[in-house]
Structures are given as structure tokens and as C-alpha cells.
Amino acid sequence: MNNMAYCRNKSILAQDNSLKAGDFDADVLIAGAGPSGAICAYYLAQAGKKVILIDSHSFPRDKVCGDFVSPVSLKELMTLGITDLPEFKATNMITEATVYVDGQKLITDNIPQIKDFVNYGRVIPRVLLDTWIVNAAKQQGVNVITDCKLVNYFVNEQDVRVECEQHGKKRRFLIKILVGADGSNSTVARILQGKKPNPKHKIVAVRAYCENINCIPHQATLFFTRNTFPGYFWFFPTSSTTANVGIGMVLKTFPKNETNLKAMLLEMIGNDPFFKTKISQGMQITKIAGWPLSCYDPSTINVKDRVLLTGDAAGFINPFTGEGIQYALQSGRLAAETIIGSFETENFSAGSLKRFDTKVSEEITHDLSFVNIVMQITRNRNLNVLWLNILKIILYQAKKNPKHASLSGGFFVGIVPMYRLLSISYTSKTILDSISCFFKTKNIFKQTIIFIRLQIVQVFNQKMTHLSWMTYLGKSVLLFMRLSIKVGFIKIRIFLKRLCSRA
């Protein structure tokens, strides 16, 4: 194990005589009691480990979020016993999704039934969800310390020394392993990586709650527009009279002529025909709040000696959908599995904890790599008309073809990975169906020419040079090839692992 320190002022903690070597406060300290940190604490305590779970806030506390809990997340929550809670059963169930593109309603369909997952999601405010998971961890014996923020840590051969602030006073802990689950603005991540997250991988969002409105409670709605793509607006009912509404965009694609996301959201609520059908007399808009999120960056390091990052702190967020809860729950569970294995061998080196990277690559990051490919391409706002037309074609085919509907709908709710949508069978079928759709219409030649002309005019209006185009396309192709090879190796590893388990 490398004798390395990852803190701002290592001498303070390294020379702290109040922390005696071997006199541990806990086996593991987890910074951040959101879904990832709390579920990690739950499984570690269940395995008999002494765990301290700290959070800079007290519970219950609100968290700015879209509040949609996917079928994958529900499966994770089921293992904690949370889905049996009466309060959980009272939350709003979503069984349908509707998609609008540039004001045109294209499809309303059921959430697909896919093996091992329920065919619905739920809209659960984070003030409830996070509290339930923390309470589940407490029931396993986790020591939860609130209003306590990690500000520094020092790693050596024998232990990790952690410095926190609670109510204006310093608190220090001696532990064996530190887990950073303290969100996108993670202190643990900044110290570990020695840098701030790359703005290229940031998304920004604004959420509000609309009260006293008319909702179809089981139906979630997404709105894609040329001004926000690849981001989108959402409308997630929390009941028949309330809804979580919001907008999320990739930071680098934010329109220069727009003042802020809050103004865009309020304009959408006030002027969009869909919202006008939902608004009733006495509507109130409350809890408007925005937040930045750092999405998956394959170049970042999430593991070092005795330290591991998980959830939003590790960037496990889907940049296309903004989904983070399911990745937080999955990565928290995988972090616990990795740490339990390290305790079995008493090896807490980066080499031992690297097993976490392998686990998350199989369940999470290989798919996020494919999403990154799509985002690299679609973040070019010069081609928003083209991307939205392609999205329309996909949704038209989903409307006619149940298999397409299952795949595309499954992606949006987090069940189907992106690489399934980029498979040869799916993309070729989409292209062939699109051609077939064109030939079944009248004046096919005229319509095709109009479509191509629109795309060319759109590009030339943006005055992109030939060199810019060649560079852009070249980078996209190379990125696609590199990540495709990486995912190919991951699939081979998964196949061999399953083969060995059957032997």
C-alpha cells in the first residue's frame, strides 16, 4: 500500500495525538447519508461491520430531485424492506409515459414489463425516500451522525484519519476505510482526485412543485424541444393534484440567449398547451430550486488506498436522463460488497478495492459509456433539428412496434441499457422501418428532398467549417470505436464469469 495522504493539510491529522493507532472509532465511515451512502451502510452493518454514517444535514431533509424512482431502484429498495412500508405504498405509482417533441404528442405507452423488474415506477419526494433508507440502516445498527460534515482526511498504512465539523466544532474519527458518498459536490472526491469535476460532464436542472392542478396520476410526461435538447422538461405527478415539474440540460449546451433555467421552466408552465390543460384556479408553484450534477467521467479515479467513491460523488449519473437514484443504490450495494471482501483478506489497498471498479463496470459504467457516446454527438446544438427528427422516427416506430416500444420505453425508465438501443439489430430495424415509412407516404421524393434541405440549411446557418465537421465526426467515430471495444471486453468478461460459475 502506498504511504500517501490525500488531504489539504496532512500534518494536522497525521500528528494528531488524540487519535491513537489501532483505537478505531469504526470499521468504516461513510460521508453522505443519501441513497448510496445509506444503502452501503445498511449492507456493511448487516455483515457485522461497525459503521459510522455522517451527513451535513439532519433528517428528514429535502433534496432537489425529479423524484422518479425507477423499477431498478424499486428492486433495490425491496431488499431493504422499504417497499413494505405503509408510507411507501401510499406514494404515487407511474404506469404510463407520454412523450412530446416540439409540442407534438407522439406516444403514450405503458412502462414495459421486463424480466426481474416491476412494470411501474413511483414518484417519491426525497424528503421521504432518503429518510426511509437511513432508518433501515439504523435498524441494522449503523451509527448515524447528522449535521456533521467531512472537511478533511489523511490516509496512511494503518488507518484513515477523518476531520469533521459539527455545530461549529471539530470532530475526528479513526477508521479503516472511508466511503465518499457526499454527492456531486463531494469533498472526498475533490481531495481524492485533486481536482474539481470537468464542466464538460456537468448537467444543470431546476425543479418545482405545482399544487392544486389536474393530473392523470399514473402518467409521467417528458417534453423534448429544440431549445433544450439533449435536455428535456418533465412532469411527474405526485398525486392527482400535485406534480414535480422541472427542466434539465447539459451545461455545455445551455443557450447563450437564455437567462436561466428557472425562467425557461416558468415560461413552459405558463405557456405550453399541455400545462394549460393541467392548471386549475388556485394553482401554486412552490419549492423552486436548482442544482448542478457531475455525470460519469471515465477518466476519473474512484478508488485509492482505503478510500472509495460511490453514487453521485463518483459521477454515476446518466447524462441523458439525469437518472441518479438507481445508480446510487446499485453502486452503494456494490461498494459494500467490495469492502466486505477487503475485510475478509484484511487488504484495504487500492488494488483490493479496484474490484469495485470491475463490479460497477458490469452493472453501471459500461452502459454510461455508451450514453456518453450519444451525448458527445447530440450535444452539438447545430443539429438539434436532425436529432429531434431521429427521435420522432424512433417514437413513431415504438408506437407501431411493441418490441421497439419496450426497448425505448425501457431505456427512459432505466431498465434497458443504452447499448441495447445502439445494437445493430435495433438501429438497422429503425433505419429500415424509417425508409419503409417514407415509401408508404405520397410524394416520397419531395418529402425526402425537403427533409435533407432542412438539415443542410440548419447546418449552414450555423456556419460550421468543413474542418470543424471533419474534426467533429472524426472524434465521434474514434470515441465510438474506443468505447465499443471497451464494452466488448466487458461483455466477454461477464460471459466468462458466468461460464465459470456454471462449471
C-alpha positions in Angstrom: 0.0 0.0 0.0 1.3 3.4 -1.0 2.1 5.6 2.0 0.1 8.5 0.6 -2.1 11.3 2.1 -4.9 12.9 0.2 -5.8 15.9 2.3 -5.3 19.7 2.3 -3.1 19.9 5.4 -1.9 16.4 6.2 0.3 17.5 9.1 -2.6 18.4 11.3 -4.2 15.0 11.1 -1.0 13.0 10.8 0.3 14.4 14.1 -3.0 14.3 16.0 -2.1 12.6 19.3 -5.8 12.3 20.2 -6.1 9.6 17.5 -4.3 6.6 18.8 -3.3 4.0 16.2 -5.4 0.8 16.5 -8.1 2.5 18.6 -10.7 2.6 15.9 -14.0 4.5 16.2 -15.4 2.3 13.4 -14.5 -0.1 10.7 -16.0 2.2 8.0 -17.0 5.8 7.9 -19.4 6.9 5.1 -19.7 10.6 4.3 -23.1 11.3 3.0 -26.4 9.7 4.0 -28.2 9.9 0.7 -29.4 6.7 -1.1 -25.8 5.5 -1.9 -24.2 6.1 1.4 -27.2 4.8 3.4 -27.6 1.6 1.5 -23.8 0.9 1.7 -24.0 1.4 5.4 -27.0 -0.9 5.6 -25.2 -3.8 3.9 -22.0 -3.3 5.8 -23.7 -3.3 9.2 -25.8 -6.3 8.1 -22.4 -8.1 7.6 -21.3 -7.2 11.1 -19.2 -4.2 10.4 -19.1 -1.2 12.7 -20.3 1.7 10.6 -20.5 5.5 11.1 -22.7 7.3 8.6 -22.4 11.1 8.7 -24.4 13.8 6.8 -24.1 17.6 6.8 -27.9 17.9 7.3 -30.4 16.5 9.8 -33.2 14.2 8.8 -35.8 14.4 7.4 -34.4 16.8 4.9 -35.4 17.7 1.3 -33.2 17.1 -1.7 -33.7 18.8 -5.1 -34.6 15.9 -7.5 -37.0 14.8 -10.1 -38.3 12.2 -7.5 -38.9 9.5 -10.1 -37.9 6.1 -8.6 -37.4 3.6 -11.4 -38.2 -0.1 -11.5 -34.4 -0.9 -10.9 -34.5 1.3 -7.8 -37.6 -0.3 -6.6 -35.9 -3.7 -6.8 -33.0 -2.4 -4.7 -35.5 -0.9 -2.1 -37.4 -4.1 -1.9 -34.3 -5.9 -0.4 -34.2 -3.3 2.3 -37.9 -3.9 3.2 -38.8 -0.4 2.3 -41.5 -1.4 -0.2 -43.4 -3.0 2.6 -43.8 0.3 4.5 -47.4 1.7 4.5 -46.0 5.2 3.7 -44.2 3.8 0.7 -47.4 2.1 -0.6 -49.2 5.4 -0.3 -46.8 7.1 -2.8 -47.9 7.7 -6.4 -47.4 4.9 -8.9 -46.5 5.7 -12.5 -47.5 3.1 -15.1 -47.5 5.2 -18.3 -45.3 7.7 -20.0 -46.1 10.3 -22.6 -43.5 12.0 -24.8 -43.9 15.3 -26.6 -41.4 16.5 -29.2 -41.6 20.2 -30.1 -45.1 20.4 -28.8 -46.3 17.4 -30.7 -47.6 14.4 -28.7 -46.0 11.4 -30.2 -46.7 8.5 -27.9 -48.4 7.3 -24.7 -47.4 3.8 -23.6 -47.2 1.6 -20.6 -43.9 1.1 -18.8 -42.7 -2.2 -20.3 -42.7 -5.4 -18.3 -39.1 -6.8 -18.4 -37.9 -9.8 -16.5 -37.0 -9.3 -12.8 -38.5 -5.8 -12.7 -41.9 -4.4 -12.0 -43.6 -2.5 -14.8 -44.1 0.7 -12.9 -42.2 3.4 -11.1 -43.0 5.7 -8.2 -42.7 9.4 -7.6 -41.3 9.7 -4.1 -40.1 13.1 -2.7 -36.5 12.7 -1.4 -37.6 14.0 2.0 -39.3 10.7 2.4 -37.1 8.3 0.4 -33.8 9.2 2.0 -35.2 9.1 5.5 -36.6 5.6 4.9 -33.2 4.3 3.7 -31.4 5.9 6.7 -33.9 4.4 9.1 -33.3 1.0 7.5 -29.5 1.5 8.1 -30.2 2.5 11.7 -32.2 -0.7 12.3 -29.0 -2.7 11.3 -27.0 -0.8 13.9 -25.4 2.0 11.9 -24.3 5.0 14.0 -25.9 7.9 12.1 -24.4 11.3 13.0 -26.2 14.3 11.4 -25.2 18.0 11.0 -21.7 16.6 10.6 -19.6 17.5 7.5 -16.4 15.9 6.5 -13.8 18.6 5.8 -10.5 16.7 5.6 -8.9 13.2 5.8 -5.5 11.6 5.9 -4.6 8.1 4.8 -1.7 6.0 6.0 -0.7 2.4 6.2 -2.7 1.5 9.2 -5.8 3.7 9.1 -7.7 6.8 7.8 -8.0 9.9 10.0 -11.1 11.9 9.3 -11.8 15.5 10.4 -15.4 16.8 10.5 -17.3 19.8 11.6 -20.4 19.6 13.7 -22.3 22.6 15.1 -19.1 24.7 14.6 -16.8 22.3 16.5 -14.2 19.8 15.2 -14.7 16.1 15.4 -12.1 13.5 14.5 -12.5 9.8 13.7 -10.1 6.9 13.3 -11.3 4.3 10.8 -10.1 1.6 8.5 -12.0 2.6 5.3 -13.6 5.8 4.1 -16.5 5.9 1.6 -17.3 9.2 -0.1 -21.0 9.3 -0.8 -21.3 13.1 -0.3 -22.9 14.0 -3.7 -21.8 15.8 -6.9 -20.0 18.5 -4.9 -18.1 15.8 -2.9 -15.3 16.9 -0.6 -14.0 13.4 -0.5 -13.8 13.3 -4.3 -12.0 16.6 -4.6 -9.4 15.5 -2.1 -9.0 12.1 -3.6 -8.8 13.3 -7.2 -7.0 16.6 -6.5 -9.3 18.5 -8.9 -12.9 19.6 -9.5 -15.2 17.8 -11.9 -14.9 18.5 -15.6 -17.6 21.0 -16.6 -17.9 19.0 -19.8 -19.7 16.3 -17.8 -22.0 18.6 -15.8 -25.7 18.9 -16.2 -27.9 21.5 -14.5 -31.6 21.2 -13.5 -34.4 23.2 -11.9 -37.3 21.6 -10.1 -40.6 22.9 -8.7 -43.8 21.5 -7.3 -47.1 22.5 -8.8 -50.0 22.3 -6.4 -53.8 22.4 -6.9 -53.6 21.2 -10.5 -55.4 18.5 -12.6 -53.2 15.4 -13.1 -53.5 11.9 -14.5 -51.7 10.5 -11.5 -50.4 7.3 -13.2 -48.9 9.2 -16.2 -45.4 10.8 -16.4 -44.7 13.2 -19.3 -41.5 14.2 -21.0 -41.0 17.2 -23.3 -38.2 17.5 -25.8 -37.7 20.8 -27.6 -35.1 22.2 -30.0 -34.2 24.8 -27.4 -33.4 22.3 -24.7 -32.3 19.1 -26.4 -30.5 16.9 -25.4 -32.1 18.0 -22.2 -35.9 17.9 -21.5 -38.8 19.1 -19.4 -40.6 16.7 -17.1 -44.0 16.4 -15.4 -44.1 13.7 -12.7 -47.4 13.6 -10.7 -47.0 13.0 -7.0 -50.8 12.8 -6.7 -54.0 13.7 -8.6 -53.5 17.4 -7.7 -49.7 17.8 -7.3 -46.7 17.2 -9.5 -42.9 17.6 -9.7 -42.1 19.6 -12.8 -38.6 20.5 -14.0 -36.0 21.0 -16.7 -32.6 19.5 -17.1 -29.9 20.4 -19.6 -26.3 19.6 -20.3 -24.3 22.6 -19.0 -22.3 23.0 -22.2 -25.4 23.2 -24.4 -27.2 25.9 -22.3 -28.4 28.5 -24.8 -26.4 31.7 -24.7 -29.5 33.9 -25.1 -31.4 32.3 -22.2 -31.2 34.0 -18.8 -31.6 30.9 -16.6 -33.4 27.6 -16.3 -35.9 28.9 -13.8 -37.2 31.4 -16.4 -37.4 28.6 -19.0 -39.4 26.4 -16.6 -41.8 29.1 -15.6 -42.3 30.1 -19.3 -43.1 26.4 -20.1 -45.6 26.1 -17.2 -47.3 29.4 -18.2 -47.5 29.0 -22.0 -47.3 25.3 -23.0 -50.7 23.9 -24.1 -50.2 20.7 -22.0 -49.7 22.7 -18.8 -52.7 24.9 -19.6 -54.9 21.8 -19.5 -53.5 20.9 -16.1 -53.7 24.3 -14.5 -56.7 25.0 -12.3 -57.8 28.0 -10.4 -55.6 28.5 -7.3 -52.5 26.7 -8.7 -49.4 27.3 -6.7 -45.7 26.9 -7.7 -43.5 26.1 -4.7 -40.0 24.9 -3.8 -38.4 26.2 -7.0 -34.7 25.1 -6.7 -31.8 24.3 -9.0 -28.8 22.0 -8.7 -25.8 21.0 -10.7 -24.8 17.4 -11.2 -21.5 15.9 -12.3 -22.1 12.9 -14.6 -19.9 9.9 -15.4 -16.4 10.7 -16.5 -14.4 7.6 -17.4 -11.1 9.4 -16.8 -11.7 10.0 -13.1 -10.3 7.8 -10.3 -12.9 6.5 -7.8 -10.6 4.2 -5.7 -7.4 4.7 -3.8 -5.9 3.1 -0.7 -8.6 2.8 2.0 -10.9 5.3 0.1 -13.7 4.6 -2.3 -16.3 6.9 -4.0 -19.8 5.9 -4.8 -23.1 7.4 -6.1 -23.2 11.0 -7.3 -19.7 11.5 -5.7 -18.3 9.0 -8.3 -20.4 10.6 -11.1 -22.7 7.7 -11.5 -25.4 9.8 -13.2 -27.0 9.2 -16.6 -26.3 12.4 -18.6 -29.2 11.8 -21.0 -32.0 11.1 -18.5 -30.4 12.7 -15.4 -31.2 9.4 -13.5 -29.0 9.0 -10.4 -31.1 7.3 -7.7 -30.8 3.8 -9.2 -27.1 4.1 -9.8 -26.7 5.4 -6.3 -28.4 2.4 -4.8 -26.6 -0.1 -7.1 -23.2 1.4 -6.5 -23.8 1.7 -2.8 -24.6 -2.0 -2.6 -21.5 -2.9 -4.8 -19.3 -0.7 -2.6 -20.4 -2.7 0.5 -19.8 -6.0 -1.3 -16.3 -4.8 -2.2 -15.5 -3.6 1.3 -16.7 -6.8 2.9 -14.4 -8.7 0.6 -11.5 -6.5 1.6 -12.2 -7.1 5.3 -12.1 -10.9 4.6 -8.5 -10.6 3.4 -7.5 -7.6 5.6 -6.3 -5.9 2.4 -7.5 -2.3 2.0 -5.1 -1.2 -0.8 -6.3 0.4 -4.0 -5.5 -2.9 -5.7 -8.0 -4.7 -3.5 -10.7 -2.0 -3.7 -10.3 -2.0 -7.5 -12.7 -4.9 -7.5 -15.3 -2.1 -7.1 -14.4 -0.7 -10.5 -14.9 -4.2 -12.0 -18.3 -4.6 -10.3 -19.6 -1.2 -11.4 -18.4 -1.6 -14.9 -20.5 -4.7 -15.3 -23.7 -3.1 -13.8 -23.3 0.6 -14.4 -20.5 2.3 -16.2 -20.3 0.2 -19.3 -23.8 1.5 -20.1 -22.9 5.0 -19.1 -20.0 4.9 -21.5 -22.5 4.3 -24.3 -24.7 7.1 -23.1 -21.6 9.3 -23.2 -21.2 8.4 -26.9 -24.7 9.6 -27.7 -24.2 12.7 -25.6 -20.9 13.6 -27.4 -22.9 13.5 -30.7 -26.2 15.1 -29.6 -24.6 17.9 -27.6 -24.0 19.6 -31.0 -26.9 22.1 -30.9 -26.3 22.9 -34.6 -28.0 19.6 -35.4 -30.9 19.8 -32.9 -33.5 19.6 -35.8 -31.9 16.4 -37.0 -31.7 14.8 -33.6 -35.3 15.6 -32.9 -36.4 14.2 -36.2 -34.5 11.0 -35.4 -36.2 10.9 -32.0 -39.6 11.3 -33.7 -38.8 8.4 -36.0 -37.8 6.2 -33.1 -41.0 7.1 -31.2 -43.2 6.6 -34.4 -41.7 3.1 -34.7 -42.3 2.5 -30.9 -45.9 3.4 -31.5 -46.3 0.7 -34.1 -43.9 -1.9 -32.9 -44.3 -3.3 -29.3 -40.6 -4.5 -29.3 -39.4 -1.1 -30.2 -41.7 0.4 -27.6 -40.4 -2.0 -24.9 -36.7 -1.1 -25.7 -37.1 2.7 -26.0 -39.5 2.9 -23.1 -37.3 0.7 -21.0 -34.4 3.0 -21.6 -36.2 6.1 -20.4 -37.2 4.3 -17.1 -33.7 2.8 -16.6 -34.5 -0.8 -17.3 -32.9 -1.2 -20.7 -29.3 -0.1 -21.1 -28.3 2.3 -23.9 -26.1 -0.3 -25.7 -29.3 -2.3 -26.5 -30.5 0.8 -28.4 -27.2 1.1 -30.2 -27.2 -2.6 -31.2 -27.0 -3.5 -34.9 -30.4 -5.2 -34.8 -32.2 -2.2 -33.2 -30.6 0.5 -35.2 -30.9 -1.3 -38.6 -34.5 -2.1 -37.8 -35.1 1.6 -37.0 -33.5 2.7 -40.3 -35.4 0.1 -42.4 -38.7 1.0 -40.7 -38.0 4.7 -41.4 -37.3 4.0 -45.1 -40.5 1.9 -45.2 -42.4 4.7 -43.5 -41.2 7.1 -46.2 -42.2 4.8 -49.1 -45.7 4.3 -47.7 -46.3 8.1 -47.9 -47.2 10.1 -51.0 -44.7 12.3 -52.7 -41.8 10.4 -51.1 -39.2 12.1 -53.3 -40.4 15.6 -52.5 -40.6 14.8 -48.7 -37.1 13.3 -48.7 -35.6 16.4 -50.5 -37.4 18.7 -48.1 -36.0 16.8 -45.1 -32.4 16.8 -46.4 -32.7 20.5 -47.3 -33.8 21.4 -43.8 -30.8 19.7 -42.3 -28.4 21.3 -44.7 -29.9 24.8 -44.2 -29.8 24.3 -40.4 -26.1 23.4 -40.6 -25.1 26.2 -42.9 -27.0 28.7 -40.9 -24.6 27.9 -38.0 -21.6 28.5 -40.4 -19.7 25.3 -39.4 -16.5 25.0 -41.4 -15.5 21.8 -43.3 -12.6 21.3 -40.9 -15.0 21.6 -37.9 -17.2 19.0 -39.4 -14.3 16.6 -40.2 -12.9 17.1 -36.7 -16.3 16.6 -35.0 -17.2 13.5 -37.0 -13.6 12.1 -36.6 -13.7 12.5 -32.8 -17.2 10.9 -32.6 -16.1 7.9 -34.7 -12.9 7.3 -32.6 -14.9 7.7 -29.4 -17.5 5.2 -30.5 -14.8 2.7 -31.6 -12.9 3.1 -28.3 -15.9 2.7 -26.1 -17.3 -0.1 -28.2 -14.1 -2.1 -27.8 -14.2 -1.4 -24.0 -17.7 -2.7 -23.7 -16.9 -5.7 -25.9 -14.2 -6.7 -23.4 -16.6 -6.1 -20.5 -19.2 -8.4 -22.2 -16.5 -11.1 -22.7 -15.6 -10.9 -19.1 -19.2 -11.2 -18.0 -19.7 -14.2 -20.3 -16.6 -15.9 -18.9 -17.6 -15.2 -15.4 -21.0 -16.8 -15.9 -19.4 -19.7 -17.7 -17.0 -20.3 -14.8 -19.9 -20.1 -12.3 -21.8 -22.9 -14.1 -18.7 -25.1 -14.2 
